């Protein structure tokens, strides 16, 4: 009897030690609300992307840890996989929707920093969206670059440790083409013929110490015909409750969105008759202010697109260079640490209906959008 009790005690202690060294977390986000734009029917849509995921950390000793992440995305209005029903309106879902669209990677962290392999968050997007009060989601979002993706495939990503407020990151992504035959086995058979096949790269330098924070990025998506994006963001915490931000982004798009994205921007696609070339520039000024039991968000932005885009509705094109201005304001009311209500309104003024179509899918020269919903995090 005493031996049995001793064995149970030892096994219990070993189990506790194992659990302390390895930890898997289930997390998620549920978001749903109404969106109304002039030119579209009232619809249920999300503001933040709905997700459920798993993150794992195992302590390897001597300051080293093994990491992994698997994250699914879905639409709460109908329960289907993917992110087609966002407030920004992306249209129908792809038939080739990824099982883990939100991320699928494994890696190692230690005193040197962190290395991840697989489908990861793109450095350029992750760092610059912090300077948009709406974090590039919902009706008030920053105009999305022709050559940025939320996540990228077949990638090795490195993040440095924090060094007195400074941090550095870099990533390398494999393109689709690995030999003369493999490209024909993919959907995008014109990729090599058009000399659009290339590997992808990104580099980031960020600073966050005291009231000032900043970031600078350069990136090139894989299989983008060597298209590229660079951006900078600057922020200042006026008080603990008030934060001011500004960002500038410049994109050179050569007509190919980049195969590593796993999705369509709505602006540039692989279809030979529907590619969007050109230069896109964006300037944004933002404000985040904790007021009462919530946060007031506001932004003003300017976007210029020089392109050969031809409207499917009118047959007309963007007139050399067209500009757009977006004014957005919103308030998030925190019911608890995990649950909040939000209300956002945005007005976008386009130089032409053709530019409105290229960016929003609506052939209008102005769009007013209102959004009301609820978010729950777990």
C-alpha atoms as one frame of an Amber mdcrd trajectory, in Angstrom:
protein
   0.000   0.000   0.000   2.812   2.355   0.974   4.635   1.505  -2.272   1.491
   2.265  -4.308   1.048   5.632  -2.586   4.702   6.447  -3.203   4.371   5.570
  -6.910   1.276   7.756  -7.269   3.044  10.646  -5.552   6.070  10.352  -7.876
   3.888  10.098 -11.002   1.875  13.135  -9.879   5.047  15.142  -9.360   6.404
  14.143 -12.790   3.086  15.059 -14.438   3.099  18.487 -12.780   6.685  19.091
 -13.934   5.838  18.083 -17.519   2.840  20.425 -17.572   4.993  23.266 -16.260
   7.454  22.774 -19.126   4.911  22.405 -21.963   1.841  24.566 -22.446  -0.820
  24.643 -25.184  -3.317  27.501 -25.283  -6.663  27.531 -27.086  -7.641  31.063
 -28.068 -10.157  32.721 -30.312 -12.182  35.726 -31.363 -15.870  36.024 -32.270
 -17.047  39.175 -34.040 -20.342  39.929 -35.757 -22.323  43.031 -36.633 -24.233
  44.961 -39.280 -22.636  46.935 -42.101 -24.456  49.296 -44.461 -22.868  51.049
 -47.430 -24.607  53.077 -50.101 -24.667  50.736 -53.092 -24.872  47.482 -51.085
 -27.624  45.825 -49.081 -27.440  45.658 -45.304 -25.340  42.647 -44.368 -23.914
  40.803 -41.391 -20.133  41.058 -41.392 -17.156  41.027 -39.077 -14.850  43.825
 -37.988 -12.050  41.713 -36.535 -11.491  38.374 -38.316 -13.193  35.459 -36.548
 -10.690  32.836 -35.494  -9.981  29.832 -33.309  -6.413  28.724 -32.780  -3.867
  26.754 -30.821  -0.519  28.035 -29.578   2.061  25.831 -27.961   5.223  26.544
 -25.983   7.638  23.948 -24.640  10.474  24.944 -22.326  13.667  23.347 -23.644
  15.873  24.723 -20.898  18.732  27.270 -20.918  16.365  29.988 -22.147  15.205
  28.096 -25.272  11.597  27.269 -26.191   9.849  25.328 -28.963   6.807  27.090
 -30.484   3.889  26.247 -32.747   0.655  27.862 -33.973  -2.397  26.606 -35.881
  -5.255  29.047 -36.542  -8.500  28.625 -38.455 -10.557  31.544 -39.794 -14.311
  31.506 -40.389 -17.343  33.721 -40.991 -19.698  33.887 -38.024 -22.752  34.888
 -40.080 -22.931  31.480 -41.811 -20.344  29.329 -40.004 -18.238  28.651 -43.093
 -14.447  28.636 -43.208 -12.548  31.663 -44.506 -12.709  35.444 -44.332 -14.930
  36.513 -47.206 -17.503  38.464 -45.233 -15.361  41.236 -43.754 -16.665  44.781
 -43.481 -14.197  45.760 -46.191 -16.083  43.345 -48.500 -13.897  40.809 -50.311
 -16.638  39.049 -52.219 -17.019  35.275 -52.727 -14.637  32.844 -51.081 -11.978
  30.919 -52.926 -12.688  27.275 -53.681  -9.145  26.606 -52.470  -9.681  28.030
 -48.975  -6.847  27.113 -46.633  -7.536  24.875 -43.638  -5.403  27.118 -41.401
  -5.715  30.491 -43.123  -4.825  32.339 -39.932  -1.398  30.758 -39.582   0.406
  27.409 -39.465   3.968  27.431 -38.232   6.558  26.005 -35.849   9.830  27.368
 -34.550  12.364  28.060 -31.831  12.796  31.033 -29.468  15.806  31.833 -27.313
  18.254  34.547 -26.299  18.924  35.165 -30.022  15.260  35.980 -30.712  12.654
  33.857 -32.516  12.595  31.862 -35.764   9.354  30.555 -37.327   8.805  28.339
 -40.383   5.552  27.903 -42.334   2.611  30.249 -42.865   3.318  33.358 -40.799
   2.117  36.925 -40.316   3.813  39.253 -42.793   6.241  41.601 -41.025   5.232
  44.672 -43.031   1.550  44.239 -42.256   1.996  43.304 -38.605   4.104  46.358
 -37.799   2.430  49.088 -39.882  -1.157  48.260 -38.864  -0.356  49.412 -35.313
  -0.329  52.972 -36.672  -3.884  52.714 -38.005  -6.383  53.289 -35.140  -8.672
  50.749 -36.866  -5.770  48.255 -37.239  -6.610  47.836 -40.932  -9.964  46.147
 -40.307 -13.558  47.301 -40.699 -15.044  50.156 -42.683 -12.530  52.706 -41.365
  -9.464  50.683 -42.307  -6.395  52.058 -44.021  -6.487  51.545 -47.788  -4.816
  48.187 -48.270  -1.644  48.060 -50.345  -1.632  46.214 -53.669   1.444  44.320
 -52.466   0.866  43.493 -48.811  -0.681  40.367 -47.337  -1.865  39.600 -43.802
  -0.029  36.258 -43.854   2.444  34.612 -46.226   3.265  30.972 -47.055   6.479
  28.949 -47.337   8.320  31.457 -45.173  11.183  31.614 -42.705  10.728  34.588
 -40.348  13.195  35.939 -37.786  12.395  38.373 -34.942  15.178  39.795 -32.789
  14.917  40.309 -29.021  14.096  43.808 -27.760  17.314  45.841 -27.417  16.631
  49.042 -25.457  13.425  49.579 -27.435  14.840  48.555 -30.819  13.823  45.359
 -32.612  14.660  43.900 -36.009  12.884  41.374 -38.214  13.430  39.676 -41.560
  11.705  37.006 -43.637  12.380  34.885 -46.719   9.576  33.235 -48.731   9.874
  30.564 -51.437   8.085  31.217 -54.701   5.915  28.640 -56.463   8.446  27.793
 -59.182  11.182  25.314 -58.248  11.819  23.725 -61.655  10.540  23.839 -65.222
   7.723  21.334 -64.601   6.445  22.362 -61.180   5.005  25.634 -62.422   2.737
  23.766 -64.854   1.400  21.737 -61.956   0.145  24.916 -60.239  -2.940  26.970
 -61.178  -0.817  29.884 -62.382   0.750  28.542 -65.568   1.498  32.043 -66.914
   3.676  32.935 -63.947   6.976  31.774 -65.438   6.059  32.851 -68.968   5.490
  36.387 -67.672   8.785  36.335 -65.697   6.762  37.018 -62.572   8.243  34.170
 -60.527  10.498  35.355 -57.709  11.190  34.572 -54.062   9.936  36.965 -51.411
  11.787  39.056 -48.839  10.975  41.495 -46.037  12.920  43.535 -43.503  11.710
  45.565 -40.514  13.225  47.930 -37.960  11.038  49.098 -35.061  11.456  51.266
 -31.971   9.176  51.508 -28.936  10.509  53.094 -25.768   8.774  55.777 -23.728
   6.340  58.076 -25.521   7.787  57.493 -29.021   7.297  54.446 -31.228   8.151
  53.933 -34.889   8.602  51.327 -37.615  10.129  51.076 -41.103   9.606  48.224
 -43.597  10.510  47.021 -47.053   8.915  43.898 -48.529   8.565  41.898 -51.735
   5.942  39.164 -51.992   6.946  35.903 -53.637   5.810  35.512 -57.280   4.975
  39.217 -57.600   7.155  40.036 -60.626   9.558  41.779 -58.212   6.892  44.202
 -57.014   7.653  45.889 -53.696   6.298  47.992 -50.843   7.973  50.237 -48.295
   6.378  52.095 -45.419   7.134  54.035 -42.254   5.048  54.690 -39.149   5.515
  57.253 -36.361   3.620  57.453 -33.080   3.587  59.539 -29.911   1.826  58.832
 -26.620   0.668  62.276 -25.490  -0.675  60.786 -22.270  -1.477  57.293 -21.020
  -4.888  57.729 -22.663  -4.107  59.642 -25.865  -2.007  58.356 -28.763  -1.289
  60.100 -32.094   0.007  58.228 -35.151   1.016  58.818 -38.760   2.151  56.519
 -41.564   3.252  56.656 -45.187   3.296  53.750 -47.639   4.577  53.518 -51.224
   3.841  50.478 -53.407   5.214  49.537 -56.824   2.906  46.879 -58.295   3.859
  45.145 -61.535   0.593  43.300 -61.958   1.085  40.136 -59.911  -0.246  39.912
 -56.352   2.179  37.257 -55.147   1.400  33.560 -54.701   2.486  33.451 -51.055
  -0.555  35.422 -49.908  -3.049  32.604 -50.256  -5.738  35.101 -51.170  -6.906
  37.829 -53.502  -6.568  41.523 -52.748  -9.601  42.389 -54.854  -7.307  44.791
 -56.715  -4.703  42.599 -58.374  -5.185  38.986 -59.426  -3.506  36.219 -61.386
  -5.974  36.417 -64.263  -4.122  37.648 -67.317  -7.016  39.936 -68.273  -7.489
  41.374 -64.783  -4.107  42.384 -63.392  -3.560  45.779 -61.830  -0.259  47.520
 -62.501   0.796  50.829 -61.071   1.988  52.807 -58.104  -0.004  53.312 -54.921
   0.784  55.848 -52.198  -0.990  56.243 -48.869  -0.708  58.824 -46.096  -2.615
  58.398 -42.818  -2.989  60.409 -39.608  -4.703  58.762 -36.652  -5.863  59.243
 -33.084  -6.691  56.788 -30.296  -8.168  58.264 -27.134  -9.431  56.373 -24.095
 -12.656  58.148 -23.213 -14.888  56.825 -20.433 -15.259  53.027 -20.536 -14.002
  52.773 -24.106 -11.722  54.053 -26.863 -12.375  56.701 -29.506 -10.656  55.984
 -32.836 -10.338  58.458 -35.699  -8.298  58.739 -38.883  -7.895  60.823 -42.018
  -6.109  59.363 -45.014  -5.151  60.063 -48.591  -4.544  57.411 -51.226  -3.227
  57.888 -54.773  -3.355  55.150 -57.398  -1.636  55.372 -60.771  -2.830  52.388
 -62.778  -4.082  50.906 -66.021  -7.221  49.527 -64.318 -10.233  49.220 -66.645
 -13.734  49.187 -65.148 -15.883  46.117 -65.840 -18.975  48.311 -65.465 -18.188
  51.364 -67.581 -15.303  50.120 -69.733 -13.412  53.272 -68.703 -10.091  53.354
 -66.919  -8.495  55.279 -64.099  -7.497  58.626 -65.570  -3.740  58.387 -65.170
  -3.638  59.062 -61.442  -6.742  59.166 -59.242  -6.933  60.043 -55.550  -9.202
  59.109 -52.668  -9.762  60.541 -49.186 -11.224  58.592 -46.288 -12.484  60.056
 -43.012 -13.341  57.609 -40.244 -14.421  57.738 -36.616 -15.474  54.989 -34.235
 -15.948  54.105 -30.611 -15.345  50.786 -28.834 -17.206  50.297 -25.536 -15.673
  47.663 -23.247 -18.308  45.650 -21.396 -15.573  43.513 -19.808 -11.995  42.430
 -20.403 -13.183  40.057 -23.136 -16.344  41.619 -24.616 -16.947  44.954 -26.349
 -19.459  46.809 -28.518 -18.236  48.964 -31.412 -19.654  51.530 -33.789 -17.739
  52.888 -36.809 -18.588  55.283 -39.610 -16.450  56.146 -42.629 -16.836  58.385
 -45.655 -14.639  57.816 -48.725 -14.427  60.343 -51.559 -12.995  59.020 -54.844
 -11.814  61.063 -57.834 -13.776  58.707 -60.093 -16.243  55.849 -59.952 -13.579
  53.699 -61.615 -11.229  54.227 -58.642 -14.126  53.445 -56.291 -14.672  50.183
 -58.145 -10.971  49.266 -58.091 -10.746  49.769 -54.319 -14.179  48.863 -52.957
 -15.864  46.885 -55.748 -18.588  49.577 -55.908 -18.796  51.726 -59.053 -19.364
  54.898 -57.006 -17.350  58.094 -56.625 -18.135  58.174 -52.900 -19.092  55.608
 -50.278 -20.537  56.112 -46.799 -20.306  53.068 -44.534 -21.780  52.464 -41.072
 -20.866  49.495 -38.882 -22.247  48.277 -35.523 -21.263  45.051 -33.792 -19.934
  43.029 -30.880 -16.577  41.312 -30.256 -15.768  38.545 -27.783 -12.221  37.279
 -27.165 -11.325  34.097 -25.368
